[in-house]
Every structure is written in C-alpha cells, then in structure tokens.
Amino acid sequence: MVAVDGTVIPDTRRRLPGRGAWLHPDPQCLRNAEKRRAFPRALRARGALDVEGVREHVERFGKTVAGSPRDRHEARKQVDPS
C-alpha cells in the first residue's frame, strides 16, 4: 500500500514511488489498521487517509484466498524430504 494524494492505494506490482506498507488480504486486518490509525503512521502522512480503494482490493482478493490452508488452521511449514 502507498499513499497518493491523500488516498491509500494497493501497489500490487510494488512499483509506485513513496513509502509503502504491508497489509494481510484480510478484512479484519484492514479494520484493525483503520481503528489503530496505522496507515497515516506507517506511510508517514499527515491527517486522515482514504482507504476505500484498499477496502475494495481486500474484499476482491480475500475471496480468492478463502480456501487457503490458513483459513482452515492447517498451515504448516513444508519440509523437503530429501
């Protein structure tokens, strides 16, 4: 995520200039970040930032990740048997 003109936007290709921040593709993480006012602090921006674009991205991306092992609490470290 990067701040551009007072708006936080997802930088999926990691090419936009400026200070960036990471966010899990989970709506709960976004709510927590908003509640804690983490975006202005992490991006070193003054004042409130609009996160509507990030919210749409998380909702869209979160649907594709819904069947991941992390959601089923089965995430385990994979070990190479060789």
Distance bins in CASP14 RR format, pairs under 12 A and 6 or more apart:
PFRMAT RR
TARGET T0000
AUTHOR 0000-0000-0000
RMODE 2
METHOD distances of the structure
MODEL  1
1 7 0 0 0 0 0 1 0 0 0 0 0
1 8 1 0 1 0 0 0 0 0 0 0 0
1 9 1 0 0 1 0 0 0 0 0 0 0
1 10 1 0 1 0 0 0 0 0 0 0 0
1 11 1 0 0 1 0 0 0 0 0 0 0
1 12 0 0 0 0 1 0 0 0 0 0 0
1 14 0 0 0 0 0 1 0 0 0 0 0
1 16 0 0 0 0 1 0 0 0 0 0 0
1 18 0 0 0 0 0 1 0 0 0 0 0
1 19 0 0 0 0 1 0 0 0 0 0 0
1 20 1 0 0 1 0 0 0 0 0 0 0
1 21 1 0 1 0 0 0 0 0 0 0 0
1 22 1 0 0 1 0 0 0 0 0 0 0
1 23 1 0 1 0 0 0 0 0 0 0 0
1 24 0 0 0 0 0 1 0 0 0 0 0
1 25 0 0 0 0 0 1 0 0 0 0 0
1 29 0 0 0 0 0 1 0 0 0 0 0
1 30 0 0 0 0 1 0 0 0 0 0 0
1 33 0 0 0 0 1 0 0 0 0 0 0
1 38 0 0 0 0 0 1 0 0 0 0 0
1 39 1 0 0 1 0 0 0 0 0 0 0
1 40 0 0 0 0 0 1 0 0 0 0 0
1 42 0 0 0 0 1 0 0 0 0 0 0
1 43 1 0 0 1 0 0 0 0 0 0 0
1 45 0 0 0 0 0 1 0 0 0 0 0
1 49 0 0 0 0 1 0 0 0 0 0 0
1 50 0 0 0 0 0 1 0 0 0 0 0
1 51 0 0 0 0 1 0 0 0 0 0 0
1 53 0 0 0 0 1 0 0 0 0 0 0
1 54 1 0 1 0 0 0 0 0 0 0 0
1 55 0 0 0 0 0 1 0 0 0 0 0
1 57 0 0 0 0 1 0 0 0 0 0 0
1 58 0 0 0 0 0 1 0 0 0 0 0
2 8 1 0 0 1 0 0 0 0 0 0 0
2 9 1 0 0 1 0 0 0 0 0 0 0
2 10 0 0 0 0 1 0 0 0 0 0 0
2 11 1 0 1 0 0 0 0 0 0 0 0
2 12 0 0 0 0 0 1 0 0 0 0 0
2 13 0 0 0 0 0 1 0 0 0 0 0
2 14 0 0 0 0 1 0 0 0 0 0 0
2 15 0 0 0 0 1 0 0 0 0 0 0
2 16 1 0 1 0 0 0 0 0 0 0 0
2 17 1 0 0 1 0 0 0 0 0 0 0
2 18 1 0 1 0 0 0 0 0 0 0 0
2 19 1 0 0 1 0 0 0 0 0 0 0
2 20 1 0 1 0 0 0 0 0 0 0 0
2 21 1 0 0 1 0 0 0 0 0 0 0
2 22 0 0 0 0 0 1 0 0 0 0 0
2 23 0 0 0 0 0 1 0 0 0 0 0
2 39 0 0 0 0 0 1 0 0 0 0 0
2 42 0 0 0 0 0 1 0 0 0 0 0
2 43 1 0 0 1 0 0 0 0 0 0 0
2 44 0 0 0 0 0 1 0 0 0 0 0
2 45 0 0 0 0 1 0 0 0 0 0 0
2 49 0 0 0 0 0 1 0 0 0 0 0
2 53 0 0 0 0 0 1 0 0 0 0 0
2 54 0 0 0 0 0 1 0 0 0 0 0
3 9 1 0 0 1 0 0 0 0 0 0 0
3 10 0 0 0 0 0 1 0 0 0 0 0
3 11 0 0 0 0 0 1 0 0 0 0 0
3 16 0 0 0 0 1 0 0 0 0 0 0
3 17 0 0 0 0 0 1 0 0 0 0 0
3 18 1 0 0 1 0 0 0 0 0 0 0
3 19 1 0 0 1 0 0 0 0 0 0 0
3 20 1 0 0 1 0 0 0 0 0 0 0
3 21 0 0 0 0 1 0 0 0 0 0 0
3 39 1 0 0 1 0 0 0 0 0 0 0
3 40 0 0 0 0 1 0 0 0 0 0 0
3 41 0 0 0 0 0 1 0 0 0 0 0
3 42 0 0 0 0 1 0 0 0 0 0 0
3 43 1 0 1 0 0 0 0 0 0 0 0
3 44 0 0 0 0 1 0 0 0 0 0 0
3 45 1 0 1 0 0 0 0 0 0 0 0
3 46 0 0 0 0 0 1 0 0 0 0 0
3 47 0 0 0 0 0 1 0 0 0 0 0
3 48 0 0 0 0 0 1 0 0 0 0 0
3 49 1 0 1 0 0 0 0 0 0 0 0
3 50 0 0 0 0 1 0 0 0 0 0 0
3 51 0 0 0 0 1 0 0 0 0 0 0
3 53 0 0 0 0 0 1 0 0 0 0 0
3 54 0 0 0 0 0 1 0 0 0 0 0
4 10 0 0 0 0 0 1 0 0 0 0 0
4 11 0 0 0 0 1 0 0 0 0 0 0
4 16 1 0 0 1 0 0 0 0 0 0 0
4 17 0 0 0 0 1 0 0 0 0 0 0
4 18 0 0 0 0 1 0 0 0 0 0 0
4 19 0 0 0 0 0 1 0 0 0 0 0
4 20 0 0 0 0 0 1 0 0 0 0 0
4 43 0 0 0 0 1 0 0 0 0 0 0
4 45 0 0 0 0 0 1 0 0 0 0 0
4 49 0 0 0 0 1 0 0 0 0 0 0
4 50 0 0 0 0 0 1 0 0 0 0 0
4 53 0 0 0 0 0 1 0 0 0 0 0
4 54 0 0 0 0 0 1 0 0 0 0 0
5 16 0 0 0 0 0 1 0 0 0 0 0
5 45 0 0 0 0 0 1 0 0 0 0 0
5 49 0 0 0 0 1 0 0 0 0 0 0
5 50 0 0 0 0 1 0 0 0 0 0 0
6 39 0 0 0 0 1 0 0 0 0 0 0
6 40 0 0 0 0 1 0 0 0 0 0 0
6 43 0 0 0 0 1 0 0 0 0 0 0
6 45 1 0 0 1 0 0 0 0 0 0 0
6 46 0 0 0 0 1 0 0 0 0 0 0
6 47 0 0 0 0 1 0 0 0 0 0 0
6 48 0 0 0 0 1 0 0 0 0 0 0
6 49 1 0 1 0 0 0 0 0 0 0 0
6 50 1 0 0 1 0 0 0 0 0 0 0
6 51 0 0 0 0 0 1 0 0 0 0 0
6 52 0 0 0 0 0 1 0 0 0 0 0
6 53 0 0 0 0 0 1 0 0 0 0 0
7 16 0 0 0 0 0 1 0 0 0 0 0
7 39 0 0 0 0 0 1 0 0 0 0 0
7 43 0 0 0 0 0 1 0 0 0 0 0
7 45 0 0 0 0 0 1 0 0 0 0 0
7 48 0 0 0 0 0 1 0 0 0 0 0
7 49 1 0 0 1 0 0 0 0 0 0 0
7 50 1 0 1 0 0 0 0 0 0 0 0
7 51 1 0 0 1 0 0 0 0 0 0 0
7 52 1 0 0 1 0 0 0 0 0 0 0
7 53 1 0 0 1 0 0 0 0 0 0 0
7 54 0 0 0 0 1 0 0 0 0 0 0
7 55 0 0 0 0 0 1 0 0 0 0 0
7 56 0 0 0 0 0 1 0 0 0 0 0
8 16 0 0 0 0 0 1 0 0 0 0 0
8 19 0 0 0 0 0 1 0 0 0 0 0
8 20 0 0 0 0 1 0 0 0 0 0 0
8 21 0 0 0 0 1 0 0 0 0 0 0
8 23 0 0 0 0 1 0 0 0 0 0 0
8 30 0 0 0 0 0 1 0 0 0 0 0
8 33 0 0 0 0 1 0 0 0 0 0 0
8 34 0 0 0 0 1 0 0 0 0 0 0
8 37 0 0 0 0 0 1 0 0 0 0 0
8 38 0 0 0 0 0 1 0 0 0 0 0
8 39 1 0 1 0 0 0 0 0 0 0 0
8 40 0 0 0 0 1 0 0 0 0 0 0
8 42 0 0 0 0 1 0 0 0 0 0 0
8 43 1 0 0 1 0 0 0 0 0 0 0
8 45 0 0 0 0 1 0 0 0 0 0 0
8 47 0 0 0 0 0 1 0 0 0 0 0
8 48 0 0 0 0 0 1 0 0 0 0 0
8 49 1 0 1 0 0 0 0 0 0 0 0
8 50 1 0 0 1 0 0 0 0 0 0 0
8 51 1 0 1 0 0 0 0 0 0 0 0
8 52 0 0 0 0 1 0 0 0 0 0 0
8 53 1 0 0 1 0 0 0 0 0 0 0
8 54 1 0 1 0 0 0 0 0 0 0 0
8 55 0 0 0 0 1 0 0 0 0 0 0
8 56 0 0 0 0 0 1 0 0 0 0 0
8 57 0 0 0 0 1 0 0 0 0 0 0
8 58 0 0 0 0 0 1 0 0 0 0 0
9 15 0 0 0 0 0 1 0 0 0 0 0
9 16 1 0 0 1 0 0 0 0 0 0 0
9 18 0 0 0 0 0 1 0 0 0 0 0
9 20 0 0 0 0 0 1 0 0 0 0 0
9 21 0 0 0 0 0 1 0 0 0 0 0
9 23 0 0 0 0 0 1 0 0 0 0 0
9 39 0 0 0 0 0 1 0 0 0 0 0
9 43 0 0 0 0 0 1 0 0 0 0 0
9 49 0 0 0 0 1 0 0 0 0 0 0
9 50 0 0 0 0 1 0 0 0 0 0 0
9 51 0 0 0 0 1 0 0 0 0 0 0
9 52 0 0 0 0 1 0 0 0 0 0 0
9 53 1 0 0 1 0 0 0 0 0 0 0
9 54 1 0 0 1 0 0 0 0 0 0 0
9 55 0 0 0 0 0 1 0 0 0 0 0
9 56 0 0 0 0 0 1 0 0 0 0 0
9 57 0 0 0 0 1 0 0 0 0 0 0
10 16 0 0 0 0 1 0 0 0 0 0 0
10 20 0 0 0 0 0 1 0 0 0 0 0
10 21 0 0 0 0 0 1 0 0 0 0 0
10 22 0 0 0 0 0 1 0 0 0 0 0
10 23 0 0 0 0 1 0 0 0 0 0 0
10 25 0 0 0 0 1 0 0 0 0 0 0
10 30 0 0 0 0 0 1 0 0 0 0 0
10 51 0 0 0 0 0 1 0 0 0 0 0
10 52 0 0 0 0 0 1 0 0 0 0 0
10 53 1 0 0 1 0 0 0 0 0 0 0
10 54 1 0 1 0 0 0 0 0 0 0 0
10 55 0 0 0 0 0 1 0 0 0 0 0
10 56 0 0 0 0 1 0 0 0 0 0 0
10 57 1 0 1 0 0 0 0 0 0 0 0
10 58 0 0 0 0 1 0 0 0 0 0 0
10 59 0 0 0 0 0 1 0 0 0 0 0
10 60 0 0 0 0 1 0 0 0 0 0 0
10 61 0 0 0 0 1 0 0 0 0 0 0
11 17 0 0 0 0 1 0 0 0 0 0 0
11 18 0 0 0 0 1 0 0 0 0 0 0
11 19 0 0 0 0 0 1 0 0 0 0 0
11 20 1 0 0 1 0 0 0 0 0 0 0
11 21 0 0 0 0 1 0 0 0 0 0 0
11 22 0 0 0 0 0 1 0 0 0 0 0
11 23 0 0 0 0 0 1 0 0 0 0 0
11 43 0 0 0 0 0 1 0 0 0 0 0
11 53 0 0 0 0 0 1 0 0 0 0 0
11 54 0 0 0 0 0 1 0 0 0 0 0
11 57 0 0 0 0 0 1 0 0 0 0 0
12 22 0 0 0 0 0 1 0 0 0 0 0
12 23 0 0 0 0 0 1 0 0 0 0 0
12 25 0 0 0 0 0 1 0 0 0 0 0
12 54 0 0 0 0 0 1 0 0 0 0 0
12 57 1 0 0 1 0 0 0 0 0 0 0
12 58 0 0 0 0 0 1 0 0 0 0 0
12 60 0 0 0 0 0 1 0 0 0 0 0
12 61 0 0 0 0 1 0 0 0 0 0 0
14 20 0 0 0 0 1 0 0 0 0 0 0
14 21 0 0 0 0 0 1 0 0 0 0 0
14 22 0 0 0 0 0 1 0 0 0 0 0
16 43 0 0 0 0 0 1 0 0 0 0 0
18 42 0 0 0 0 0 1 0 0 0 0 0
18 43 0 0 0 0 1 0 0 0 0 0 0
18 44 0 0 0 0 1 0 0 0 0 0 0
18 45 0 0 0 0 0 1 0 0 0 0 0
19 39 0 0 0 0 0 1 0 0 0 0 0
19 40 0 0 0 0 0 1 0 0 0 0 0
19 41 0 0 0 0 0 1 0 0 0 0 0
19 42 1 0 0 1 0 0 0 0 0 0 0
19 43 1 0 1 0 0 0 0 0 0 0 0
19 44 1 0 1 0 0 0 0 0 0 0 0
19 45 0 0 0 0 1 0 0 0 0 0 0
20 39 0 0 0 0 1 0 0 0 0 0 0
20 42 1 0 0 1 0 0 0 0 0 0 0
20 43 1 0 0 1 0 0 0 0 0 0 0
20 44 0 0 0 0 1 0 0 0 0 0 0
20 45 0 0 0 0 0 1 0 0 0 0 0
21 29 0 0 0 0 0 1 0 0 0 0 0
21 30 0 0 0 0 0 1 0 0 0 0 0
21 33 0 0 0 0 1 0 0 0 0 0 0
21 38 1 0 0 1 0 0 0 0 0 0 0
21 39 1 0 0 1 0 0 0 0 0 0 0
21 40 0 0 0 0 0 1 0 0 0 0 0
21 41 0 0 0 0 1 0 0 0 0 0 0
21 42 1 0 1 0 0 0 0 0 0 0 0
21 43 1 0 1 0 0 0 0 0 0 0 0
21 44 0 0 0 0 1 0 0 0 0 0 0
21 45 0 0 0 0 0 1 0 0 0 0 0
21 49 0 0 0 0 0 1 0 0 0 0 0
21 51 0 0 0 0 0 1 0 0 0 0 0
21 54 0 0 0 0 1 0 0 0 0 0 0
22 29 0 0 0 0 1 0 0 0 0 0 0
22 30 0 0 0 0 0 1 0 0 0 0 0
22 33 0 0 0 0 0 1 0 0 0 0 0
22 38 0 0 0 0 0 1 0 0 0 0 0
22 39 0 0 0 0 0 1 0 0 0 0 0
22 42 0 0 0 0 1 0 0 0 0 0 0
22 43 0 0 0 0 0 1 0 0 0 0 0
22 54 0 0 0 0 0 1 0 0 0 0 0
23 29 1 0 1 0 0 0 0 0 0 0 0
23 30 1 0 0 1 0 0 0 0 0 0 0
23 31 0 0 0 0 0 1 0 0 0 0 0
23 32 0 0 0 0 1 0 0 0 0 0 0
23 33 1 0 0 1 0 0 0 0 0 0 0
23 34 0 0 0 0 0 1 0 0 0 0 0
23 36 0 0 0 0 0 1 0 0 0 0 0
23 38 0 0 0 0 1 0 0 0 0 0 0
23 39 0 0 0 0 1 0 0 0 0 0 0
23 42 0 0 0 0 1 0 0 0 0 0 0
23 43 0 0 0 0 0 1 0 0 0 0 0
23 51 0 0 0 0 1 0 0 0 0 0 0
23 53 0 0 0 0 0 1 0 0 0 0 0
23 54 1 0 0 1 0 0 0 0 0 0 0
23 55 0 0 0 0 0 1 0 0 0 0 0
23 57 0 0 0 0 1 0 0 0 0 0 0
23 58 1 0 0 1 0 0 0 0 0 0 0
23 61 0 0 0 0 0 1 0 0 0 0 0
23 62 0 0 0 0 0 1 0 0 0 0 0
24 30 0 0 0 0 1 0 0 0 0 0 0
24 31 0 0 0 0 0 1 0 0 0 0 0
24 32 0 0 0 0 1 0 0 0 0 0 0
24 33 0 0 0 0 1 0 0 0 0 0 0
24 54 0 0 0 0 0 1 0 0 0 0 0
24 58 0 0 0 0 1 0 0 0 0 0 0
24 61 0 0 0 0 0 1 0 0 0 0 0
24 62 0 0 0 0 1 0 0 0 0 0 0
24 65 0 0 0 0 1 0 0 0 0 0 0
24 68 0 0 0 0 0 1 0 0 0 0 0
24 70 0 0 0 0 1 0 0 0 0 0 0
24 71 0 0 0 0 0 1 0 0 0 0 0
25 54 0 0 0 0 0 1 0 0 0 0 0
25 55 0 0 0 0 0 1 0 0 0 0 0
25 57 0 0 0 0 1 0 0 0 0 0 0
25 58 1 0 1 0 0 0 0 0 0 0 0
25 59 0 0 0 0 1 0 0 0 0 0 0
25 60 0 0 0 0 1 0 0 0 0 0 0
25 61 1 0 1 0 0 0 0 0 0 0 0
25 62 1 0 1 0 0 0 0 0 0 0 0
25 63 0 0 0 0 1 0 0 0 0 0 0
25 64 0 0 0 0 1 0 0 0 0 0 0
25 65 1 0 1 0 0 0 0 0 0 0 0
25 66 0 0 0 0 0 1 0 0 0 0 0
25 68 0 0 0 0 1 0 0 0 0 0 0
25 70 0 0 0 0 0 1 0 0 0 0 0
25 71 0 0 0 0 0 1 0 0 0 0 0
26 32 0 0 0 0 1 0 0 0 0 0 0
26 33 0 0 0 0 0 1 0 0 0 0 0
26 54 0 0 0 0 0 1 0 0 0 0 0
26 55 0 0 0 0 0 1 0 0 0 0 0
26 57 0 0 0 0 0 1 0 0 0 0 0
26 58 1 0 0 1 0 0 0 0 0 0 0
26 59 0 0 0 0 0 1 0 0 0 0 0
26 61 0 0 0 0 1 0 0 0 0 0 0
26 62 1 0 0 1 0 0 0 0 0 0 0
26 63 0 0 0 0 0 1 0 0 0 0 0
26 65 0 0 0 0 1 0 0 0 0 0 0
26 66 0 0 0 0 0 1 0 0 0 0 0
26 68 0 0 0 0 0 1 0 0 0 0 0
26 70 0 0 0 0 1 0 0 0 0 0 0
26 71 0 0 0 0 1 0 0 0 0 0 0
27 33 0 0 0 0 0 1 0 0 0 0 0
27 34 0 0 0 0 0 1 0 0 0 0 0
27 51 0 0 0 0 0 1 0 0 0 0 0
27 54 0 0 0 0 0 1 0 0 0 0 0
27 55 1 0 0 1 0 0 0 0 0 0 0
27 56 0 0 0 0 0 1 0 0 0 0 0
27 57 0 0 0 0 0 1 0 0 0 0 0
27 58 1 0 1 0 0 0 0 0 0 0 0
27 59 1 0 0 1 0 0 0 0 0 0 0
27 60 0 0 0 0 0 1 0 0 0 0 0
27 61 0 0 0 0 0 1 0 0 0 0 0
27 62 1 0 0 1 0 0 0 0 0 0 0
27 63 0 0 0 0 0 1 0 0 0 0 0
27 65 0 0 0 0 0 1 0 0 0 0 0
27 66 0 0 0 0 0 1 0 0 0 0 0
28 34 0 0 0 0 0 1 0 0 0 0 0
28 35 0 0 0 0 0 1 0 0 0 0 0
28 58 0 0 0 0 1 0 0 0 0 0 0
28 59 0 0 0 0 0 1 0 0 0 0 0
28 62 0 0 0 0 0 1 0 0 0 0 0
28 71 0 0 0 0 0 1 0 0 0 0 0
29 35 0 0 0 0 0 1 0 0 0 0 0
29 36 0 0 0 0 0 1 0 0 0 0 0
29 38 0 0 0 0 1 0 0 0 0 0 0
29 39 0 0 0 0 0 1 0 0 0 0 0
29 51 0 0 0 0 0 1 0 0 0 0 0
29 54 0 0 0 0 0 1 0 0 0 0 0
29 55 0 0 0 0 0 1 0 0 0 0 0
29 58 1 0 0 1 0 0 0 0 0 0 0
29 61 0 0 0 0 0 1 0 0 0 0 0
29 62 0 0 0 0 0 1 0 0 0 0 0
30 36 0 0 0 0 0 1 0 0 0 0 0
30 38 0 0 0 0 1 0 0 0 0 0 0
30 39 0 0 0 0 1 0 0 0 0 0 0
30 51 1 0 0 1 0 0 0 0 0 0 0
30 52 0 0 0 0 0 1 0 0 0 0 0
30 53 0 0 0 0 0 1 0 0 0 0 0
30 54 1 0 0 1 0 0 0 0 0 0 0
30 55 1 0 0 1 0 0 0 0 0 0 0
30 56 0 0 0 0 0 1 0 0 0 0 0
30 57 0 0 0 0 1 0 0 0 0 0 0
30 58 1 0 1 0 0 0 0 0 0 0 0
30 59 0 0 0 0 1 0 0 0 0 0 0
30 61 0 0 0 0 0 1 0 0 0 0 0
30 62 0 0 0 0 0 1 0 0 0 0 0
31 38 0 0 0 0 0 1 0 0 0 0 0
31 51 0 0 0 0 0 1 0 0 0 0 0
31 54 0 0 0 0 0 1 0 0 0 0 0
31 55 0 0 0 0 1 0 0 0 0 0 0
31 58 0 0 0 0 1 0 0 0 0 0 0
31 59 0 0 0 0 0 1 0 0 0 0 0
32 38 1 0 0 1 0 0 0 0 0 0 0
32 39 0 0 0 0 0 1 0 0 0 0 0
32 58 0 0 0 0 0 1 0 0 0 0 0
33 39 1 0 0 1 0 0 0 0 0 0 0
33 40 0 0 0 0 0 1 0 0 0 0 0
33 41 0 0 0 0 1 0 0 0 0 0 0
33 42 0 0 0 0 1 0 0 0 0 0 0
33 43 0 0 0 0 0 1 0 0 0 0 0
33 49 0 0 0 0 0 1 0 0 0 0 0
33 51 0 0 0 0 1 0 0 0 0 0 0
33 54 0 0 0 0 1 0 0 0 0 0 0
33 55 0 0 0 0 0 1 0 0 0 0 0
33 58 0 0 0 0 0 1 0 0 0 0 0
34 40 0 0 0 0 0 1 0 0 0 0 0
34 41 0 0 0 0 0 1 0 0 0 0 0
34 48 0 0 0 0 1 0 0 0 0 0 0
34 49 0 0 0 0 1 0 0 0 0 0 0
34 50 0 0 0 0 0 1 0 0 0 0 0
34 51 1 0 0 1 0 0 0 0 0 0 0
34 52 0 0 0 0 0 1 0 0 0 0 0
34 54 0 0 0 0 1 0 0 0 0 0 0
34 55 0 0 0 0 1 0 0 0 0 0 0
34 58 0 0 0 0 0 1 0 0 0 0 0
35 51 0 0 0 0 0 1 0 0 0 0 0
36 42 0 0 0 0 1 0 0 0 0 0 0
37 43 0 0 0 0 0 1 0 0 0 0 0
37 45 0 0 0 0 0 1 0 0 0 0 0
37 46 0 0 0 0 0 1 0 0 0 0 0
37 47 0 0 0 0 1 0 0 0 0 0 0
37 48 0 0 0 0 1 0 0 0 0 0 0
37 49 0 0 0 0 1 0 0 0 0 0 0
37 51 0 0 0 0 0 1 0 0 0 0 0
38 44 0 0 0 0 0 1 0 0 0 0 0
38 45 0 0 0 0 0 1 0 0 0 0 0
38 49 0 0 0 0 0 1 0 0 0 0 0
38 51 0 0 0 0 0 1 0 0 0 0 0
38 54 0 0 0 0 0 1 0 0 0 0 0
39 45 1 0 0 1 0 0 0 0 0 0 0
39 46 0 0 0 0 0 1 0 0 0 0 0
39 47 0 0 0 0 1 0 0 0 0 0 0
39 48 0 0 0 0 1 0 0 0 0 0 0
39 49 1 0 1 0 0 0 0 0 0 0 0
39 50 0 0 0 0 1 0 0 0 0 0 0
39 51 1 0 0 1 0 0 0 0 0 0 0
39 53 0 0 0 0 0 1 0 0 0 0 0
39 54 0 0 0 0 1 0 0 0 0 0 0
39 55 0 0 0 0 0 1 0 0 0 0 0
40 46 1 0 0 1 0 0 0 0 0 0 0
40 47 1 0 1 0 0 0 0 0 0 0 0
40 48 1 0 0 1 0 0 0 0 0 0 0
40 49 1 0 1 0 0 0 0 0 0 0 0
40 50 0 0 0 0 0 1 0 0 0 0 0
40 51 0 0 0 0 0 1 0 0 0 0 0
41 47 0 0 0 0 0 1 0 0 0 0 0
41 48 0 0 0 0 0 1 0 0 0 0 0
41 49 0 0 0 0 0 1 0 0 0 0 0
42 49 0 0 0 0 0 1 0 0 0 0 0
42 51 0 0 0 0 0 1 0 0 0 0 0
43 49 1 0 0 1 0 0 0 0 0 0 0
43 51 0 0 0 0 0 1 0 0 0 0 0
43 54 0 0 0 0 0 1 0 0 0 0 0
45 51 0 0 0 0 0 1 0 0 0 0 0
49 55 0 0 0 0 0 1 0 0 0 0 0
50 56 0 0 0 0 0 1 0 0 0 0 0
51 57 0 0 0 0 1 0 0 0 0 0 0
51 58 0 0 0 0 1 0 0 0 0 0 0
51 59 0 0 0 0 0 1 0 0 0 0 0
52 58 0 0 0 0 0 1 0 0 0 0 0
52 59 0 0 0 0 0 1 0 0 0 0 0
53 59 0 0 0 0 1 0 0 0 0 0 0
53 60 0 0 0 0 1 0 0 0 0 0 0
53 61 0 0 0 0 0 1 0 0 0 0 0
54 60 0 0 0 0 0 1 0 0 0 0 0
54 61 0 0 0 0 0 1 0 0 0 0 0
55 61 0 0 0 0 0 1 0 0 0 0 0
55 62 0 0 0 0 0 1 0 0 0 0 0
56 62 0 0 0 0 0 1 0 0 0 0 0
56 63 0 0 0 0 0 1 0 0 0 0 0
57 63 0 0 0 0 0 1 0 0 0 0 0
57 64 0 0 0 0 0 1 0 0 0 0 0
58 64 0 0 0 0 0 1 0 0 0 0 0
58 65 0 0 0 0 1 0 0 0 0 0 0
59 65 0 0 0 0 0 1 0 0 0 0 0
59 66 0 0 0 0 0 1 0 0 0 0 0
60 66 0 0 0 0 0 1 0 0 0 0 0
61 68 0 0 0 0 0 1 0 0 0 0 0
62 68 0 0 0 0 1 0 0 0 0 0 0
62 70 0 0 0 0 0 1 0 0 0 0 0
62 71 0 0 0 0 1 0 0 0 0 0 0
63 71 0 0 0 0 0 1 0 0 0 0 0
64 71 0 0 0 0 0 1 0 0 0 0 0
65 71 1 0 0 1 0 0 0 0 0 0 0
65 72 0 0 0 0 0 1 0 0 0 0 0
66 72 0 0 0 0 0 1 0 0 0 0 0
67 73 0 0 0 0 0 1 0 0 0 0 0
67 74 0 0 0 0 0 1 0 0 0 0 0
67 75 0 0 0 0 0 1 0 0 0 0 0
68 74 0 0 0 0 1 0 0 0 0 0 0
68 75 1 0 0 1 0 0 0 0 0 0 0
69 75 1 0 1 0 0 0 0 0 0 0 0
69 76 1 0 0 1 0 0 0 0 0 0 0
69 77 0 0 0 0 0 1 0 0 0 0 0
69 78 0 0 0 0 0 1 0 0 0 0 0
70 76 0 0 0 0 0 1 0 0 0 0 0
END
